[in-house]
Amino acid sequence: MTHSTILILGMILVTLNGFSVDISGSDCSCDTFTTQLDCNSASSCEWSNSECVDIDCSTKTTILQCNVANSICAFTPSNECATFTSCSDYKYTDEATCLTIGCLADTKGTDGLYPCKAITSILKCSELTTETECTNHHCFWNSSAACVAPTCAQQTTATDCLAIRSDVVTTWQICNWTPATSTCADATGLTQTNCAVLTRGSYYWNTDTSACEVCEGSSSYSQFITLGLALLMLII
Ligand SMILES: *[C@@H]1O[C@H](CO)[C@@H](O)[C@H](O)[C@H]1NC(C)=O
């Protein structure tokens, strides 16, 4: 899926469930972001000398610093942090580390390491048929034993009441927390403060139009980011 034009979020993404954003497009280019918070929310960007720039993998020296830039940098078998190439180029001592670069772990090899493999599909809630599988994918098992997307209203804490998946994992429903009543409801839109953060840098706040807008395909990392982000939703 590519976005060929910039579309105003509110015009295209109000769904039956409330307010949602499609994060399957590209990230904004790093120079779009002017605050450290917005900059750091984009997977491929980092804040350096008061500017938002493309992440420089070569400056990361540990696996923790390196793989945190989801699907952008990856720690190689020769212990260097370099631009992510393909899942099958990496192997780690534990399965979870493959997840941190937007991949899955394959069966443990004779060297005791788990080779990573690409994620080929991420299931929709409606495709999951057991309660365990359903809840593991952050979906909701309803009283007629069907797996459906969670709703904002079901979220009971402020931290869960931000952005939740919909049936398709690349579309997130945006929620809004009311502290006075401790309730979570569908948001009516994104604001200057949460636009880039809640979309992890797929959208930016346009000060000319005062709207949260989706970015055009400007990031060279776009095809890696989509599945990585989708996966991140499943593991956090
Ligand atoms: C559970 O979800 C299914 C599929 O969306 C729906 O048809 C059914 O009515 C739901 N049951 C309840 C009790 O909401």
The ligand as an ORCA input file, in Angstrom:
! r2SCAN-3c Opt
* xyz 0 1
  C     -19.098    -11.553     18.621
  O     -18.486    -11.228     17.390
  C     -19.157    -11.721     16.232
  C     -18.289    -11.393     15.021
  O     -18.133    -10.009     14.876
  C     -20.543    -11.107     16.161
  O     -21.239    -11.627     15.033
  C     -21.304    -11.427     17.441
  O     -22.551    -10.782     17.432
  C     -20.502    -10.969     18.661
  N     -21.190    -11.382     19.869
  C     -21.491    -10.534     20.861
  C     -22.175    -11.100     22.023
  O     -21.215     -9.336     20.792
*
